[in-house]
Amino acid sequence: MLEDGLRGLLARRRQSYEQLRGDADHGDIDDGVQYSDSGSVRPLEDCPASPFSWLEYSIFFWMGVNMLWAWNMFLAAAPYFQLRFASNRWAVTNFQSCILSVSSVTNLLSVLFLAKLQKNASYPRRVTSSVSLNIVIFTILALSAITFRDVSVPVYFAFILFMVFGASLATGFNQNGMFAYAAGCGHAEYTQAIMAGQGVAGVLPCIVQIVSVIAVPEKSESVKGQSTQYKSSKSAFAFFITATLVSIIALFAFLYLLRQHRRSPLLKDPISVAPDNDDNEDPSLPYPSPAGHPKRPVPLWTLFLKLHWMALAVYLCFGVTMAYPVFTNRIKSIRDIPTEQPPPRLFQSTIFIPLALLFWNTGDLVGRLVLLIPRINLSHRPFALFLLSLARLIFIPLYMLCNVNGRGAWIKSDLFYLVIVQFLFGASNGFIGGACMIGAGDWVDVEEREAAGGFMGFMLVAGLTSGSFLSFAAAG
């Protein structure tokens, strides 16, 4: 069924593009080619330059995992940061919102800059540079967990925000490069692979965090002082070094993908090979896209006019989504009440918070995977996706019904919080965001696909940035 779903995406991509409202200057001619006043010419049967490959699909999937691993890693590490900042009330209250804001603003500015910088853009080089930067940052973070244990809270707080800045900068380059490169390959399945990988990137760090906490014997949690700090630092080291390994695998996998494309007679190597311009070629086009189509800078406003409902839907979807990290960090189990006898370990915050994140991210992954079912995929209905993104606002009052800050829950059920709120909120995010990102290429000209991929990535990050600033209200 998975293969049938992926084939359905490809079959739909090969259909003729639907005419956008207000785009009356396009006309069809019996020769099977569509012409427009803009001078662009594109065949109605748009077949990719290379056949679909499950190996390449797997590489794009892993690149999606690597793309959002850093962001989810900082969220899943919230219990560790709470311990490190325990002596500073302001830091404990606001560190999550500060991390989200620094991450989103840095990501937004980098993606905006890269989305506008299309001429002579080397998307593969952006990817390799970003992954290399991640390797350095994650390694430093891992070492800091065991070597910076005695530094003051303000110093370590500033250090973490600087690491967030570097990781977010790398993520911005990675998002822009990967979505553009995948769109240029002409296979909608590859974009879906990235989105599915991003969903897995939310699930795995939560599992790693839970395992790293469980690995420390429970009796050590009652020990005060340096012993407890040292044991938690060892767990954090294992957690952060895992991110380094994820990035190393991603780097070698992507370099292998580039090598395969360089050897393919159907694909040009966009990282270093530029064809010789003859008299009939536009010298402003340094190389074709991975699918062989000429690359031309496309104004962002032009892309917005063609993708406005999808762009607004993905912006609003991820803007509302940013409520979940703050609420998840503050909601406790209904069984975690102040008594002499601590609750079972599963319901203590050190595990319950990553568990709640795991439910949300599992829902997000499921939402991205159900897009493989053609009858459910709404990427051909942009306005419906926009309305669904508006409807997600209902989840914010649902969070308020839970045990926020231990004040008590209106609905006294951890199952309600984990399944109805967390899982469904995540599923709606994965479904709407994935449908927008996958379907965007069907609403633009072939030569605009790479630019459209970068533009939709920018709108996604813009939504995250807006939501991150609103998260301070929730934190307060």
C-alpha positions as CSV (number, residue, x, y, z in Angstrom):
1,M,0.0,0.0,0.0
2,L,2.9,2.4,0.7
3,E,4.2,1.9,-2.8
4,D,0.8,2.4,-4.3
5,G,0.4,5.6,-2.4
6,L,3.7,6.9,-3.6
7,R,2.9,6.0,-7.1
8,G,-0.3,7.9,-6.7
9,L,1.6,11.0,-5.9
10,L,3.7,10.6,-9.0
11,A,0.7,9.9,-11.2
12,R,-1.0,13.1,-9.9
13,R,2.1,15.1,-10.6
14,R,2.2,13.9,-14.2
15,Q,-1.3,15.3,-14.8
16,S,-1.8,18.7,-16.4
17,Y,-1.7,21.6,-13.9
18,E,-5.0,23.1,-13.0
19,Q,-5.5,26.7,-14.2
20,L,-5.3,29.1,-11.3
21,R,-8.1,31.6,-10.8
22,G,-7.4,34.9,-12.6
23,D,-4.7,33.2,-14.8
24,A,-6.7,33.8,-17.9
25,D,-3.7,34.4,-20.2
26,H,-3.0,30.7,-20.5
27,G,-4.2,28.7,-23.4
28,D,-4.0,25.2,-24.7
29,I,-2.9,24.3,-28.2
30,D,-3.5,20.9,-29.8
31,D,0.2,20.2,-30.0
32,G,0.2,19.2,-26.3
33,V,2.2,22.1,-25.1
34,Q,0.9,24.9,-22.9
35,Y,1.9,28.5,-23.6
36,S,1.6,31.7,-21.6
37,D,2.2,35.4,-22.2
38,S,5.1,35.2,-19.9
39,G,7.0,33.2,-22.5
40,S,7.3,30.1,-20.4
41,V,6.7,26.8,-22.2
42,R,6.0,23.6,-20.4
43,P,4.7,20.2,-21.5
44,L,1.4,19.0,-20.1
45,E,2.9,15.6,-19.5
46,D,5.8,16.5,-17.2
47,C,7.9,13.4,-16.7
48,P,10.9,13.6,-14.4
49,A,14.3,13.4,-15.9
50,S,15.2,10.3,-13.9
51,P,13.1,7.2,-12.7
52,F,11.9,6.9,-9.1
53,S,14.4,5.2,-6.8
54,W,13.6,3.7,-3.4
55,L,17.2,4.3,-2.4
56,E,17.0,8.0,-3.2
57,Y,13.6,8.1,-1.4
58,S,15.4,6.6,1.7
59,I,18.1,9.3,1.5
60,F,15.6,12.1,1.2
61,F,13.7,10.5,4.2
62,W,16.9,10.5,6.3
63,M,17.6,14.1,5.3
64,G,14.2,15.0,6.6
65,V,15.0,13.3,9.9
66,N,18.2,15.2,10.1
67,M,16.6,18.5,9.2
68,L,14.4,18.8,12.3
69,W,16.4,16.7,14.7
70,A,18.0,19.8,16.3
71,W,14.7,21.6,16.9
72,N,13.0,18.6,18.4
73,M,16.2,17.8,20.4
74,F,16.0,21.1,22.2
75,L,12.3,20.5,23.0
76,A,12.9,17.0,24.3
77,A,15.8,18.1,26.4
78,A,13.5,20.4,28.5
79,P,13.7,18.3,31.7
80,Y,17.5,18.5,31.5
81,F,17.5,22.3,31.0
82,Q,15.0,22.6,33.9
83,L,17.6,20.9,36.1
84,R,20.5,23.1,34.9
85,F,18.4,26.3,35.3
86,A,16.7,25.3,38.6
87,S,18.4,28.0,40.7
88,N,17.1,30.8,38.4
89,R,13.4,31.3,38.4
90,W,13.3,33.5,35.3
91,A,15.4,31.1,33.3
92,V,13.2,28.1,34.3
93,T,10.1,30.0,33.3
94,N,11.3,31.5,30.0
95,F,14.0,29.2,28.6
96,Q,11.6,27.3,26.4
97,S,10.1,30.5,24.9
98,C,13.6,32.0,24.4
99,I,14.8,28.9,22.6
100,L,11.8,28.9,20.4
101,S,12.2,32.6,19.6
102,V,15.9,32.5,18.8
103,S,15.4,29.4,16.8
104,S,12.5,30.7,14.8
105,V,13.8,34.2,14.1
106,T,17.2,32.9,13.0
107,N,15.5,30.3,10.8
108,L,13.1,32.8,9.3
109,L,15.8,35.4,8.4
110,S,18.1,32.7,6.9
111,V,15.2,31.2,4.8
112,L,14.0,34.6,3.7
113,F,17.5,35.5,2.6
114,L,18.0,32.2,0.8
115,A,14.6,32.3,-0.9
116,K,15.4,35.6,-2.5
117,L,19.0,34.5,-3.4
118,Q,18.0,32.2,-6.2
119,K,20.5,33.3,-8.9
120,N,23.6,31.1,-9.0
121,A,22.2,29.2,-6.0
122,S,23.9,25.9,-5.3
123,Y,21.3,24.1,-3.2
124,P,23.4,21.0,-2.6
125,R,26.2,23.1,-1.2
126,R,23.8,24.8,1.2
127,V,22.8,21.3,2.4
128,T,26.3,20.0,2.9
129,S,27.4,23.2,4.7
130,S,24.4,23.0,7.0
131,V,24.9,19.4,7.9
132,S,28.6,20.0,8.6
133,L,27.8,22.9,10.9
134,N,25.3,20.7,12.8
135,I,28.0,18.1,13.4
136,V,30.2,20.7,15.1
137,I,27.3,22.2,17.2
138,F,26.0,18.9,18.4
139,T,29.5,17.7,19.4
140,I,30.1,20.9,21.4
141,L,26.7,20.5,23.1
142,A,27.5,16.9,24.1
143,L,30.9,17.9,25.5
144,S,29.3,20.9,27.4
145,A,27.0,18.5,29.3
146,I,30.0,16.9,31.1
147,T,32.6,19.7,31.0
148,F,30.5,22.9,31.8
149,R,28.7,21.5,34.8
150,D,29.9,24.2,37.2
151,V,29.3,27.3,35.1
152,S,26.7,29.8,36.3
153,V,23.1,29.7,35.0
154,P,23.4,33.0,33.0
155,V,26.6,31.8,31.3
156,Y,25.1,28.4,30.4
157,F,21.8,30.0,29.4
158,A,23.7,32.3,27.0
159,F,25.7,29.4,25.7
160,I,22.5,27.3,25.0
161,L,21.0,30.2,23.1
162,F,24.1,30.6,21.0
163,M,24.0,26.9,20.2
164,V,20.3,27.3,19.2
165,F,21.3,30.2,16.9
166,G,23.9,28.1,15.2
167,A,21.7,25.0,14.8
168,S,18.8,27.2,13.5
169,L,21.0,28.8,11.0
170,A,22.0,25.4,9.8
171,T,18.4,24.3,9.7
172,G,17.5,27.3,7.5
173,F,20.1,26.4,5.0
174,N,19.1,22.8,5.1
175,Q,15.4,23.5,4.6
176,N,15.9,25.8,1.7
177,G,18.4,23.5,0.0
178,M,16.6,20.2,0.5
179,F,13.1,21.3,-0.4
180,A,14.4,23.1,-3.5
181,Y,16.6,20.1,-4.5
182,A,13.8,17.6,-4.0
183,A,11.3,19.8,-6.0
184,G,13.8,20.1,-8.8
185,C,14.1,16.3,-9.1
186,G,10.5,16.2,-10.4
187,H,9.3,13.5,-8.0
188,A,6.6,14.5,-5.5
189,E,7.5,11.3,-3.6
190,Y,10.9,12.8,-2.6
191,T,9.2,15.9,-1.0
192,Q,6.9,13.5,0.8
193,A,10.0,11.6,2.0
194,I,11.4,14.7,3.6
195,M,8.1,15.5,5.3
196,A,7.9,11.9,6.6
197,G,11.5,12.1,7.8
198,Q,10.7,15.3,9.7
199,G,7.9,13.5,11.5
200,V,10.3,10.8,12.5
201,A,12.7,13.5,13.7
202,G,10.1,14.4,16.3
203,V,9.5,10.8,17.5
204,L,13.1,9.6,17.8
205,P,14.5,12.4,20.1
206,C,11.7,11.8,22.5
207,I,12.4,8.1,22.6
208,V,16.1,8.8,23.1
209,Q,15.4,11.2,25.9
210,I,13.1,8.8,27.7
211,V,15.7,6.0,27.4
212,S,18.5,8.2,28.6
213,V,16.5,9.1,31.7
214,I,15.4,5.5,32.4
215,A,19.0,4.4,32.0
216,V,19.8,6.3,35.2
217,P,18.8,4.2,38.2
218,E,15.7,5.6,39.9
219,K,17.3,5.7,43.3
220,S,19.7,8.3,42.1
221,E,16.9,10.8,41.6
222,S,16.6,11.2,45.4
223,V,20.3,12.0,45.7
224,K,21.1,15.7,46.0
225,G,24.1,17.7,44.9
226,Q,26.8,16.8,42.5
227,S,25.9,13.1,42.2
228,T,22.5,13.8,40.6
229,Q,24.0,16.5,38.4
230,Y,26.7,14.2,37.1
231,K,24.2,11.4,36.3
232,S,21.9,13.7,34.4
233,S,24.9,15.1,32.6
234,K,25.8,11.7,31.4
235,S,22.3,11.2,30.1
236,A,22.4,14.6,28.3
237,F,25.8,13.7,26.7
238,A,24.3,10.5,25.3
239,F,21.3,12.4,24.1
240,F,23.3,15.1,22.3
241,I,25.9,12.9,20.8
242,T,23.2,10.9,19.1
243,A,22.4,14.0,17.1
244,T,26.0,14.2,16.0
245,L,25.7,10.6,14.6
246,V,22.4,11.4,12.8
247,S,24.1,14.4,11.1
248,I,27.2,12.3,10.1
249,I,25.0,9.7,8.5
250,A,23.0,12.4,6.7
251,L,26.2,14.0,5.3
252,F,27.5,10.8,3.8
253,A,24.1,9.8,2.5
254,F,23.7,13.1,0.7
255,L,27.2,13.1,-0.8
256,Y,26.3,9.6,-2.1
257,L,23.1,11.0,-3.7
258,L,25.1,13.8,-5.4
259,R,27.6,11.3,-6.7
260,Q,24.8,9.2,-8.2
261,H,23.3,12.2,-9.9
262,R,26.6,13.2,-11.2
263,R,27.1,9.8,-12.8
264,S,23.5,9.8,-14.3
265,P,23.4,10.8,-18.0
266,L,19.9,12.3,-17.3
267,L,21.0,14.6,-14.5
268,K,23.4,17.4,-14.3
269,D,25.5,18.0,-11.2
270,P,24.2,21.3,-9.8
271,I,26.8,21.6,-7.2
272,S,29.8,22.1,-9.4
273,V,29.0,21.6,-13.0
274,A,27.9,24.4,-15.2
275,P,27.3,23.8,-18.9
276,D,29.0,25.9,-21.5
277,N,26.8,28.7,-22.8
278,D,26.3,28.8,-26.5
279,D,24.7,31.6,-28.4
280,N,21.2,30.3,-27.8
281,E,21.5,30.1,-24.0
282,D,20.8,32.7,-21.4
283,P,24.1,33.4,-19.6
284,S,22.1,34.3,-16.5
285,L,21.2,30.6,-16.1
286,P,24.3,29.0,-14.6
287,Y,23.0,25.4,-14.6
288,P,19.7,23.5,-14.8
289,S,17.7,22.2,-11.9
290,P,18.2,18.5,-11.0
291,A,15.4,17.7,-13.4
292,G,17.1,19.5,-16.2
293,H,14.8,22.6,-16.3
294,P,16.4,26.0,-16.7
295,K,16.7,28.0,-13.4
296,R,15.3,31.5,-13.4
297,P,14.9,33.8,-10.3
298,V,11.2,34.0,-9.5
299,P,9.8,36.9,-7.4
300,L,8.3,35.9,-4.1
301,W,5.2,37.9,-4.8
302,T,4.7,35.9,-8.0
303,L,4.9,32.7,-6.0
304,F,2.5,34.0,-3.4
305,L,-0.1,34.9,-6.0
306,K,0.0,31.3,-7.3
307,L,0.2,29.7,-3.9
308,H,-1.6,32.1,-1.6
309,W,-4.1,29.7,0.0
310,M,-1.4,27.0,0.5
311,A,1.1,29.6,1.8
312,L,-1.4,31.1,4.2
313,A,-2.5,27.6,5.4
314,V,1.1,26.4,6.1
315,Y,1.8,29.8,7.8
316,L,-1.2,29.6,10.1
317,C,-0.8,25.9,10.7
318,F,2.7,26.1,12.1
319,G,2.0,29.4,13.9
320,V,-0.7,27.7,15.9
321,T,1.5,24.7,16.4
322,M,4.0,26.7,18.4
323,A,1.5,26.6,21.4
324,Y,2.3,22.9,22.0
325,P,6.0,23.2,23.1
326,V,5.2,25.7,25.9
327,F,2.0,23.9,27.1
328,T,3.8,20.5,27.0
329,N,6.6,21.8,29.1
330,R,4.1,23.1,31.8
331,I,1.4,20.4,31.9
332,K,1.9,17.7,34.5
333,S,0.3,14.4,35.0
334,I,-2.8,14.4,37.2
335,R,-1.0,11.8,39.3
336,D,2.0,14.1,39.9
337,I,0.8,15.8,43.1
338,P,2.9,17.0,46.0
339,T,3.0,14.2,48.5
340,E,5.6,12.4,50.6
341,Q,5.4,9.5,48.2
342,P,6.5,10.4,44.7
343,P,4.3,9.2,41.8
344,P,5.3,6.3,39.6
345,R,8.3,7.2,37.4
346,L,6.3,7.3,34.2
347,F,4.2,10.2,35.6
348,Q,7.2,12.3,36.8
349,S,8.0,15.3,34.7
350,T,11.4,13.9,33.6
351,I,9.6,11.2,31.6
352,F,6.1,12.6,31.3
353,I,7.2,15.6,29.3
354,P,9.1,13.6,26.7
355,L,6.2,11.1,26.7
356,A,3.8,13.9,25.9
357,L,6.1,15.1,23.1
358,L,6.2,11.6,21.8
359,F,2.4,11.4,21.5
360,W,2.4,14.8,19.7
361,N,5.2,13.8,17.3
362,T,3.7,10.4,16.7
363,G,0.5,12.1,15.6
364,D,2.5,14.4,13.4
365,L,4.1,11.5,11.7
366,V,0.8,9.7,11.2
367,G,-0.6,12.9,9.7
368,R,2.2,13.0,7.1
369,L,1.9,9.3,6.3
370,V,-1.8,9.3,5.6
371,L,-1.2,11.7,2.8
372,L,-0.2,8.6,0.8
373,I,-3.9,7.8,0.6
374,P,-5.1,9.7,-2.5
375,R,-8.7,10.0,-1.2
376,I,-7.6,11.7,1.9
377,N,-4.8,13.9,0.5
378,L,-6.2,17.5,0.1
379,S,-3.3,19.1,-1.7
380,H,-5.6,19.7,-4.6
381,R,-7.9,21.8,-2.4
382,P,-5.8,24.7,-1.0
383,F,-8.8,26.6,0.4
384,A,-10.0,23.6,2.4
385,L,-6.5,23.3,3.9
386,F,-6.6,27.0,4.9
387,L,-10.0,26.4,6.6
388,L,-8.6,23.4,8.5
389,S,-5.6,25.4,9.6
390,L,-8.0,27.9,11.1
391,A,-10.0,25.2,12.9
392,R,-6.8,24.1,14.7
393,L,-7.2,27.1,17.1
394,I,-9.6,25.0,19.1
395,F,-6.7,23.1,20.5
396,I,-5.5,26.0,22.6
397,P,-8.5,26.0,24.9
398,L,-8.3,22.2,25.0
399,Y,-4.8,22.6,26.5
400,M,-6.2,24.9,29.2
401,L,-8.4,22.1,30.3
402,C,-5.4,20.1,31.3
403,N,-3.2,20.2,34.4
404,V,-1.2,23.3,33.5
405,N,1.5,24.1,36.2
406,G,-0.1,21.5,38.5
407,R,-3.1,23.7,39.2
408,G,-5.5,20.8,38.5
409,A,-7.2,19.6,35.3
410,W,-10.8,20.3,34.3
411,I,-10.8,16.9,32.7
412,K,-9.0,14.6,35.1
413,S,-7.5,12.2,32.6
414,D,-3.9,11.9,31.3
415,L,-5.4,9.9,28.4
416,F,-7.5,12.9,27.3
417,Y,-4.3,15.0,27.3
418,L,-2.1,12.6,25.6
419,V,-4.5,11.2,23.0
420,I,-7.2,13.8,22.3
421,V,-5.1,16.9,22.7
422,Q,-1.5,15.9,21.9
423,F,-1.9,13.2,19.4
424,L,-4.7,14.9,17.4
425,F,-3.0,18.3,17.5
426,G,0.1,16.7,16.1
427,A,-1.8,14.7,13.5
428,S,-3.5,17.8,12.2
429,N,-0.2,19.6,11.9
430,G,1.4,16.8,9.9
431,F,-1.6,16.4,7.6
432,I,-2.1,20.1,6.8
433,G,1.6,21.0,6.7
434,G,2.5,18.0,4.6
435,A,-0.3,18.5,2.1
436,C,0.7,22.1,1.5
437,M,4.4,21.3,1.0
438,I,3.8,18.3,-1.2
439,G,1.1,19.9,-3.4
440,A,2.8,23.3,-3.9
441,G,4.7,22.1,-7.0
442,D,1.4,21.2,-8.8
443,W,0.4,24.9,-8.8
444,V,3.4,26.5,-10.4
445,D,5.3,26.1,-13.7
446,V,7.9,23.4,-14.0
447,E,10.8,25.8,-13.9
448,E,9.4,27.5,-10.8
449,R,9.4,24.3,-8.7
450,E,12.7,24.9,-6.9
451,A,11.8,28.5,-6.1
452,A,8.3,27.3,-4.9
453,G,9.9,24.8,-2.6
454,G,12.1,27.4,-1.0
455,F,9.2,29.9,-0.8
456,M,6.9,27.3,1.0
457,G,9.8,26.6,3.4
458,F,10.0,30.3,4.1
459,M,6.2,30.5,4.9
460,L,6.5,27.5,7.2
461,V,9.3,29.1,9.1
462,A,7.5,32.5,9.2
463,G,4.6,30.7,10.9
464,L,6.9,29.1,13.5
465,T,8.4,32.5,14.2
466,S,5.1,34.2,14.7
467,G,4.0,31.4,17.0
468,S,7.2,31.5,19.0
469,F,6.6,35.1,20.0
470,L,3.0,34.4,21.0
471,S,4.4,31.6,23.1
472,F,5.7,34.1,25.7
473,A,2.0,34.9,26.5
474,A,1.4,31.2,27.2
475,A,4.6,31.0,29.3
476,G,3.5,33.9,31.4
